Each structure stands twice: as structure tokens, then as C-alpha cells.
Amino acid sequence: MKRRILEGETDPNTFVVIDLEASLGKSVETNKILREYIESYQFTGINFEQPYRKFLLVKRFAKDVEDSAQYIGENIDKLYQGFGDSSVRITGKGQHVIGITSDNWSYYRQNLEVVRDSDVLIITHSRYKMLCEDDELRRWFTEGRHTQIIDERIDFDIASFSRLEYNNLFSVLPHTLHPLLYDATKGLLDQVNECERMKTSEGKKLSSRGIIRCHPRIDSLEPIYELCNALDKNKSEIIRNKGLAAYNNLMDIVQRLHLFFQNTCYYNYHSLSTYNKMHRLFCLANNVILDANGQIDHLYSVKNGNIKFILDKQSRIIDHSGSTITHITFNTSKTSIHKKLNTETNQNEYFEKVSNFIKRNYKLGKRYLIVLQKEFVLSDNDDEGGFIRQFRQIGFTDIPIGDEYNGEAISVNWYGNLIGKNTWRDFDCCYLLGTPNPRFESHIIHLCQYADKHDWRIGLSVVKKGKTKSFKNPDLEKIRQGTIIAEMYQTVKRVQRKPKPKAEIYIVTSEEEIFSGVAKQLKHIKIAKSIPLTVDDFVSRHELNDASGSSNEDTMTEKIVDWLLSQPPGTYLKRDIAKQLNIKNSHFSRYINKDLSLVRSYISTKQIRIEYRSIIRL
């Protein structure tokens, strides 16, 4: 790694990806290399007959930036030569190492020559994305720099829009701005409706077969710009009535609306997604990515992109022979878990079974990290989620959630909230009770972003293997699987962060390839006998085949709504709709009620209204 950073050069539009094992302290090693390099040159003038290099170091979080700047510049940025306080760091002109965060950006924004002249410049992933959008500012950050080192893959932004976003905007905006909102988003709502109506030659929903490429239309972007200006003028009123967080979320959505009309969009399950083409990796003379997921992430292996990646594979070093990993076979996607909710008792039968399994295997003196999707840990209003409530019912009462941990035997957390944290380094056991499935369209967009290629001619079909959906295209499927494996691998590496770990790991997933992919990354780990878990779908026990020939993948709710939207405006008795769709009257309210997000979206956009005995098609 040292030679690659200090002596390497890459071809144009090329990055070297160094795959260092998670928990081996690649950040510490990078900081040490840069510190020794600049101290050697500044204090001795010796650079081993090589041209002097300046560096751009990109870290995930602001705390990482601050820690790296403190360590690398600890000696070189102190006042010497018999004047001043030798413990005081130089700030400003003559500063060799600069770490930029939101706390000090206002100073450096006014002193860009200090930024340009520094030897080591350290920024966050977020600021890197800002530089992608501003060519002039990026020149101040990159001029004269030879090597950039990106610590972990940067997740470029994805913009999404659905009726739910429209409803949220509608509820926050003052009434006087509602017409302007409609003008700015009508093209997107029309596109969503069009994609939902598309059928295959067999008469089934096209969206059930895969992701749909589309290009929403708008006559002019002027309504979007007017809406942005109106939000700025009404900022005080919106914050006063709805709060700062609501206003910031509102602006974030509105400021990205133009992207949907300027780029290809991808429709999947009632939502459109797109991205900013300016969000791409920019290159210096030597480009290095440090990524513990380098061997797992297939984005680095896709051919024919405009950016190329060279994988510098590192052998796994840590010996996991003292650890065991167990595959519990069960589909733990969010959709699958939701289907296990018994609406008559409000008990989730999957949570009940897996909680009892944990209880049976619980041992005093050991500590347990339990991880699943956030919505099952915390609800939308930050109340306890379904798994936490179920876990308490079997006798576990002292359950710290998220970052609340303070020495308890059990910690429950969610994917995405463990990155860069060592809270659980001495824990003994790790349970992954959910599968971190990003939306399918996100994999397509990340491919476009990382390859810097936007005209891929590849199929976007999705096929079903058993109860698991996967891409038909092999590259997209490898990206999908790699993304899940990487998230799970990073999660299990949170526990027993030792040279010779002794961990018990349980992964609940229906995909053998995912389990095997995680186990493969853990050198010499013992693989225990798999454990099958069976839980009936509460809803599916009552579903009947639909005579209309709709796809089996469509939910009963979608079928009811589709039927209603195909009818002329009017009032339709619930019992007549149930008879038409071959649904038992006693089960009808499970599929169409105001508590379902899909139903709420049609109600709020004034397409249907639910009464006691009937539904009105507006």
C-alpha cells in the first residue's frame, strides 16, 4: 500500500482499489504513511529522488477528517524555531495539513489559496460530492495535487419521487403554493401512472417483470424554478408551522426535481428514481480507493465503463477458526417479514420464532449484537418497532437501541448505523435477522455512476427464484448480491475485533449465495449445520387466485386499487368489489384500509375515498 500511495501512478480515468480486510486499521496505516512522508520531506528536504507529492484524502465522516488531520499534521503544523507555543497548530497560510468540515468551512471558503497550497487536504465524502458539482471550486482543491486516496466507496446520491413524496410536499407547503407544486410535478405523477398501467403481451403488469426505463416530460423547467424561489420566500412561515427539518427535507426534494426531466429515470414499485450525472469520480495522476469490500463489490469488476478499476487483492489475514457461522434459512426481506404479521393478534410470527430461538441459545456472561432493518427496530415516529416489542414479551427488558448502548448484554441496531463504530468490538455473538435489500433500481444507478456510463444497453428484467427476486442480467445480479454481502460482512466484523476472534454468528436469509458470500470472507471459519425456519404468511393463507390473470407477484391491495382505477367515477360497495375479485368479505378490510401506505397515497391524491360500506372512485 505504501508504494502504491507514494510511488504509484494510474492511467487516465483509472482507480486502483486496495482491498484491506475490515478491522485491520487501514485508516491508521494511511495516516501513518502520509505523516512520515511529509515530515521526512519538510524536516530533511529528502524525497528519495522522487518529485514531491501533494495529497487529497477523502474520509466518510467529519470525525474521521478531524482525527486524520490531527495525527498527520501533529508535528509539521506546530510553531517551531524558538518562537510561539510549540504545542499550537498553525492555521491558515503555511498550514501543511488541512481537514475541512462544516465547522471550519466558512474560514477556508474565504481563503481558498490556503486550501490549494496545503500538502495534505482531507475532506468528507459529502464534500467530495459537492466538488463534483462545482468545477471552479474543485480546481482549488485539486490543483497541484498528485494523489487522491478515497477511504471506502463513496455512495453517490439517488433522487426518488413517488406519490408519497408528493403527499409530503403537499402537506408541508402553504395552500397558496399547491398549484405551483402540481405544475412542477405533474409530469412525474403522469409518468408513475403510465408505468403502472403498462402491460405485457400476456396482459400482466410490466412492472412485475422488472425495472422500467422512462423519460418524464415537462414543457419547461420554469415551474420548478418558481417553486424553489417560492419556498425561499416562504421559508420563515414553513419553518414556523412545520419545523426546520420539514423545510430542509422539502428543499432537498424540490431542488432535485429537475434531474427527473433531464436524465433517464427508473420506475419500480410506485416510485421513480434518477441521479445527478455530475456525481462521478474525478481523477488525479494517482487514484487509490481503500475498500474492505473490494473483492466483494462487483462495481469494481464491470467491464466497458468509462472509468476503470484495478483490484489490488489482499489476502485475508485474520484467523476465524475459533468462530462459527450458522445459516438460518428464511426469507428476511422487509416484504416477507411484514407478511408474517397476524393482524388479528398484532403479533409477528417471525419475530416470535426468532426471539425464542435467541432466548434458547442465550448464555449469561456473553454479549449479543442483533441487527435488522431499521423500521423493525424504530417506527417512523421513533417508537419501538415490532421486533423490540416482541423481544420484550419473552422476558428481555433491558434492550438498548441504536447508539444507546451502555454496557448491557444485548444491543439491537439496524443496518447503516454501525459504520465506523467499535462499540461492539468485544461482543461474543452477532445475529443478522434481516436482509439489507436496497431497492433494485439503486444497483442500476450505481453502475451508471461508478462506470461514468449512462447508455448501458442491458436488460432490467427481474426473475423470481422461489421467494427471492433477482436480476436476470448477470452483472446486475452480482452487484445486487455483492451489495448485500458487503453490508452483512461489515456488520459481523463489528464483533470480536481481535487477531483471533471467537464469535458466534447467525445469518437469517433465504439466499444461499448471500450466506456463502459472507462466510467466504471469514478465513477458516467453521460453518455449522443450517437451520430451517418455517413461518406461514398470515395474509397469503387467505389469498385466492385472481380470475383476471394478474401477476401472482401483485399484492391483493394493488389488485383492488387497479380494479377501482379502471372503473368510471362512482360509488362501489365493498361486498360487490370483494365478489368481483373473489375475496372473502371478512378479509376485505385487510387489503384496503387507510392504514396501508399505498391506499393512503391514492386517498391523498384524491383518486379514491373509503367509506364505511363502500369505496368512492373520484
Beta strands, then each sheet from edge to edge (+ up, - down):
strand 1: 14-19
strand 2: 55-59
strand 3: 97-99
strand 4: 120-124
strand 5: 147-151
strand 6: 159-162
strand 7: 212-214
strand 8: 265-268
strand 9: 271-274
strand 10: 286-290
strand 11: 308-313
strand 12: 324-329
strand 13: 341-342
strand 14: 347-348
strand 15: 368-372
strand 16: 410-414
strand 17: 429-432
strand 18: 462-465
strand 19: 468-471
strand 20: 504-508
strand 21: 526-527
strand 22: 531-532
strand 23: 570-573
strand 24: 608-610
strand 25: 614-617
sheet 1: 3+ 4+ 2+ 5+ 10+ 1+ 11+
sheet 2: 6+ 9- 8+ 7-
sheet 3: 16+ 15+ 17+ 20+ 12+ 21+
sheet 4: 16+ 15+ 17+ 20+ 12+ 22+
sheet 5: 13+ 14-
sheet 6: 18+ 19-
sheet 7: 23+ 25- 24+
end
